[in-house]
Amino acid sequence: MAQILFTHVRPHDVLVEDGRVVPLERRTEDCEVVDCGGLLALPAPVDAHIHPDKTTWGQPWLSRTPAGTLRDLIEGDVAARAGMTAPVAERAGALMDGAIARGTRAWRAHVDVAPVYGLSNVHGVREAAQARGDLLDVQIVAFPQLGLLTAPGTAELMERSLREGADIVGGLDPVGVDGDLHGHLDLLYGMAERHAVPVDIHLHDRGEEGVAQVVEIARRARSSGVPTTISHAFCLGGREDLAETLFEAGVSLTTCALGASPIPPVGPLREAGVPVGLGSDGVRDPWTPFGDGDMINRAHLLAYRTDARTDEELAACYEVAAHGGAALLGLEPVRFQPGDPATFVLVRAESMAQAVVDRPIPQVVVRDGRVIQAGS
């Protein structure tokens, strides 16, 4: 049994055996020792919402056109991507490499499926993920960015995608984009039940229109038993009253702490038992010039947007990225207890709270007990 002892790690040394944390007293004489010089160990974070097929990471700068509505952004995205020469696998792979170097252990990747693209995005992201399968876990969401009902042929492509590389069926604003709440959800949950896969729905719609969709999605999730995530859920900004409804329905949420968009009440939702994950959303793509795939940076942004001040509030934002994301993706948590996966990052910080504020670059990245990045 191969053992590695990571020493001078705060709060204590970490002994790893066959990719798992084990009690320190099990150390053997031939144990490999890695002196970590007093670095702080943090559980590896998860990016629970990212769009790697859209990224221009590693490519020439992309200038973006003005957009006043969601439809403007969608049309601008299609036009910009028509001019991209680098294949999806190359661009998505470059972004994966950057995320891996910053310690990310897993992605939930939303990938566009539409007649204009066919399944090329799904195939490209899956190709990039398979090439890095021992470094990053990737779940692919078949995402109807141009509409599920309003773009004829999309439903059939979504069905095919679940046989050709996608793991999850995605939705998008059943009312705001498709104009048919029940028709949209009928298709989504029908596919999910046929293929025994989860559902993840982008919901940008705000106000009572958005809240009504949340309530109906929760009802569908509860009655069907299909694991369901609502992404963004801007309409829940300030709405703590729906936490119990979401918990009882088994619905999870993801937020990306975007710009000036409302953020769901992360604290009350987590207190009610609702899994909440954190994601990058778009990274250097036609939608936004921002983003870097670094989840320590994203935890910092969540803390800033939610006015976190105490150590507990700051640390909670990192926990959303690490433990919340792991729960949402069905991964084992990393709490440095015996039996946990030895998948963590080592950073220069006194505490998790300081790491969220200072945003240190990981000095060492460990996955399943293997050092995969050192000396950043």
N, C-alpha and C positions, 0 to 999 in steps of 0.2 A: 504494500500500500504506500503510494507516494504521499509524503507529507511536506508541507511548507509552513514555516513559522514566520509570520510578519511581526517583527519586534518594534518596540518603541512606537506603537500605534496608540493613540488616545481614543477611548479611555483605557484600553488594555491590549495586550498582544492578542493576535488572532492566529490560531492553529487550524490549518486546512488539511484535510485528508480526502483524496479522491473527489475533489471539487466541493466538499462540504465543510462547514465549520464544525470542529470537534472540541471537546474539553482540553484545556492546556495540559492536563496531567497525562494525556495519551501521547505526548511527544516522545519520539524514539531518538536514539543516538545518531542515526543517519539522516535526520530531518534537515532539509534545506532551509537556510535562514535568510530572510530578506530584511535588512535593517532599513526601517522606514523613517528614521530620524525625527520622530515626534509628530508625524503628520496625522491628521484627523481622518478617520475612516467614516465614509458615508455610504449608505446603501445606493447601489446604482439606480439612477432614475429611469423612468419610462416616458417616452413621448407618445401620448395617447391620442394625438390627433395631428397628422401632418399630411401634406400633399406633395409627395416627391416627384410625381410625374410632371408637375408644372414648373419645377425649379430651374433656375439658370445657374445654379451653383457651379463655380469653376469655369463659367462661360463669360464672354464679353458682357459689359454692362448693358442692361435693357432699360430704355427710357419708356415710361408708362404714359398712357393717354388719360385725360381727365375722365372721371366717371362719377355720376351723381346717384345712380341707382344700382341695385343688385344686377339687374339685366344689363346695364352698361358694363359692369365689371365682367360678367359672363361673356358678353360679345367681344370685349377687349381681350380677354383671355384667349378665345378662339383665334382671333386675328393675330395676336402676338405669337402664339404657338405654331401657326402656319409658317412663320419665318424662322423657326428654330432648326438648325442643321444638325446639332448633336442628338443622337438617339436617346430615348428615354432611359435605357439601361445605363448609359454613360453619365447622364446628368443625375439621375437618382442614386447611382452608385457613388458618385463623388460626394453627395450630401450624406449618404450612409457612412462613408469613411470619416467625414468630419464629425458626425455624431458619435461614432464609436470611439474616436480619439478623445472626446469629451465625456466618455463614460456611459453613454446611453446603452441600456441593455435590450430594449425592445421598442418597436414602433407599431402603432396602428395607422396604416397608410391608406388614406382615401385617394382612390385612383379613378379618374374620369372614364366612364363608359358612355358612349354616344355614337350614333351613326357616322359622324364626321371622323371619329377616331377608331371605330371598331373596337377590338380588344388589344390594340397595340400597346396601350398604356399598362394594362394588366400584365401582359406578357413581358414588357420591358422591366417593370418594377420587380416582378417575380424573378426574372433572370438576374438582376442585380442582387436581390436578396439571397438567392441560392448560392451565388458566388461568395457570400459572406455569412453563410449559415451557421458557422461556428463562432461568430462574433456578434451577431445581432438577430434577435427574433423579430419577424415581420408578419403581421396580420394585414391582409389586403381587403379593404372595403371597396366593393364595386359601387361607384358613386355616380348617380345620374345628374351631373352638373348642369346639363342643358334642359333638364326636366325629364320626368319619367313618363308622363302622359302627353305632354306637349311636344315631345320629340319622337315621332313615330319610329318604331323599330328598336327603341331603347330597352323596353321590357324584355324583348327576345334576346338582346345582347347581354343583359344582366343575367338572365337565366343561363346562357352559355358560359358567362364568366365564372360562375360558381362551379363549373366543371373544368375550367381551364386556368385556374390559378387564384381566384378570389376566395376568401374565407368567410366574408360577411356581406350581407346585402344592405346597401345604403339608400337613404332617402334624402329629400331636399324640399323643405317648405311646401308641404302638401297643399296649403291654401295659397300662399304668396306666389309660388311659381307655377304649380299645376292647376290651382283653382278647384280642386276636388279632393277634400280631406279623405272621404271614405274610399273613393276609387283608388287613390294613391296608396293608402294603408292596406286595402284589400290585396293589391299587387305585392307589396312588400312582405306582408305576413304570410301570404300564400307561398311565395318563393322560399321564405325562411322555413316554413313548416315542411315543404317538399324536400328541401336540402338539409334540414336539421342544422341551420346556421343562425347566428345572432343577427340582430338588426341594429344599425347605427344611423340616426336621422339628424342631418343638419337642420336646425330650426333658427332662422334669422328673424322670422315674423315676431313683431313686438305687440305690446298691449294685450287687450282681452282676446284679440284674434289668436295671438300666440299662445296665451294661457289655455284657451279652449282646445288647441291642438295638443298641448301637453297632457291635459286631462284625458283626451281620447286615446292618445298613445299609451298612457298608463293603463287605461281600461283594456286596450288590445293586448298589452304585454301581460297583464294579470290573467286574462281569460285564456290566452294561448300558451302561456308558459315560455314564450320565446325570450331569451335574454336580450334586453333592449337598452341602448344608450341614446340619449339626446345630447347632441353636440351644440355648443354655444348657448342655446336657450336664453337669448337676450331678454325675453319676456319675463324671466324669473328674477330679474334685478329687483331686489327689495321685497320679493314675495316668499317669505318664510313659511307661509301657511300651507304650501303644497308639499312640504318635506315628507310628511307622513304618508300622503297619497303616493308619492314616488317610491318610498321605502316599501310600502305594502305591495306595490306592483313589481318590485324587483328592478326598477329602472335606475340606471346609472347616468351620470352626467360628465361631460368634459367641458372645460373652459380653456381658452387660450389667452385670457387677459388682454384682449385686443384693444388698442387705441382708446377711443372714447366710448366704446360699446359697453352696455351694462354687463356686470358680472353676477351670476347667480350667487345667492348667499351661501358661500362655501362652508363657513363655520357651522351654521345651523343645519345645513344638509348633512354634513359629516356626523354631527351630534345625533341626528335622527337615524343614522345607519346607512345613508345613501352613499354608495361609492362615487367619489369625484376624482377624475383624472385631469391632468394638465397636458396641454399640447402646444406645438409650435404654430400650427395652422400653415399658412403659406410661408415659404422661405425664399426670398429673392426671386419672386415669380411675377407674372403679369399683374397680380393683384396688389403686391406690396414690395417695396425695395428693402424692407426690413427682415429680420429673422436670421438665425444662424444655426439652428438645430441644437443649441447648447441648453440643456434643461436646468442647469444651475442658473443661467441667465434668466430663463423663463420663470423659475421660482422667485427670483428677485423681482421680476415684473409683476407677478401676482401679489407679492408682498407690498410693493409700491402702490398698486391699484387698490388694494384693500386696506391701506393705511396701517399695516402691521407695525407695531412698535416694540412690544415686549419680546423677550427671547422666545416665549412660548408661541406667540403669534407668528414670528418669523420662521421658527422651526416648523410650524404647521404647514407653511407654504411649501417647504421642501418635502414634507411628508406626503402632500398631495401628489407631487411629481414622482416620488418613489413608491410609497405604499399604496396610494390611491390608484396610480397607474397600473401597478402590479395586480391589484385586485380586479380592476376593470378588464385587463387582458387575460386573467386566469393564471397568473404566474405566482410562484411561491414568494412570500415576502422575505426580505433580507433584514433581519434584526440582530444579527451576529450572535444568535443563540445556537447551541449544538443542533446539528441537522439542517440548518439553513444553507441555501446556496452561498458559496463564497464568491459573490458577484458584487464588487464594491469599488469605490474610488477613494483615493487618498489625496487630501488637499491641505494647503497651508492655511489653517484657521484654528481658532481656539475652541469654536463651538459650531454647531449647525446653524445657529442664528447668525453668527459672524460670516459664515460661508455664504448665506443667502444675501447678505449685504455686500460683501466684498467681491463675490463672484470669482473665486480663484479658479484657475485652469488646473484640472487634475494633474498631479505629478506622477501618479501611478494609476492604471486602470486594470482591475482584476476581474476575470470572468471565469466562473467555475474553477477557481483556484489557480488559473493561469494568468501570469502577467502578460497582458497583450499591448500595453502602452506604458512607457516609462520615460521620465526625463523631459516632460513637456515644459 
